[in-house]
Amino acid sequence: MMPDETPNDGSDGSRFRTTLIRVIIVQVIALGLLLLLQLRYQP
């Protein structure tokens, strides 16, 4: 697994926020790739 980059303060809120940001970034990248594919292969 990936090493934990969050400061080790033991707060669940900080870990939750970091995880949420990572998920949002992955979603944005996936949407961008889908948009590029859609524009490229549009009839």
GUTOR-486629 format. One record per residue (C-alpha): residue number from 0; residue in three letters; x, y, z. Coordinates in nm, 2 decimals. Layout:
<sites>
SITE    k    r       X       Y       Z
SITE  NUM  ALA       X       Y       Z
...
</sites>
This chain:
<sites>
SITE    k    r       X       Y       Z
SITE    0  MET    0.00    0.00    0.00
SITE    1  MET    0.10    0.36   -0.03
SITE    2  PRO    0.26    0.53    0.27
SITE    3  ASP    0.04    0.76    0.46
SITE    4  GLU    0.12    1.12    0.36
SITE    5  THR   -0.11    1.28    0.62
SITE    6  PRO    0.05    1.42    0.94
SITE    7  ASN    0.01    1.15    1.21
SITE    8  ASP   -0.22    1.34    1.44
SITE    9  GLY   -0.46    1.06    1.46
SITE   10  SER   -0.76    1.27    1.36
SITE   11  ASP   -1.02    1.09    1.15
SITE   12  GLY   -1.13    1.42    0.99
SITE   13  SER   -0.79    1.48    0.84
SITE   14  ARG   -0.78    1.13    0.69
SITE   15  PHE   -1.13    1.16    0.56
SITE   16  ARG   -1.06    1.49    0.40
SITE   17  THR   -0.74    1.35    0.23
SITE   18  THR   -0.93    1.05    0.11
SITE   19  LEU   -1.21    1.26   -0.02
SITE   20  ILE   -0.97    1.49   -0.21
SITE   21  ARG   -0.80    1.19   -0.37
SITE   22  VAL   -1.14    1.04   -0.48
SITE   23  ILE   -1.24    1.38   -0.63
SITE   24  ILE   -0.91    1.40   -0.82
SITE   25  VAL   -0.96    1.05   -0.96
SITE   26  GLN   -1.31    1.14   -1.07
SITE   27  VAL   -1.20    1.46   -1.24
SITE   28  ILE   -0.93    1.27   -1.43
SITE   29  ALA   -1.17    1.00   -1.54
SITE   30  LEU   -1.43    1.26   -1.66
SITE   31  GLY   -1.16    1.44   -1.85
SITE   32  LEU   -1.04    1.12   -2.02
SITE   33  LEU   -1.40    1.03   -2.11
SITE   34  LEU   -1.46    1.37   -2.26
SITE   35  LEU   -1.14    1.34   -2.47
SITE   36  LEU   -1.25    1.00   -2.60
SITE   37  GLN   -1.60    1.13   -2.67
SITE   38  LEU   -1.47    1.43   -2.87
SITE   39  ARG   -1.21    1.22   -3.05
SITE   40  TYR   -1.45    0.95   -3.17
SITE   41  GLN   -1.76    1.17   -3.23
SITE   42  PRO   -1.91    1.10   -3.58
</sites>
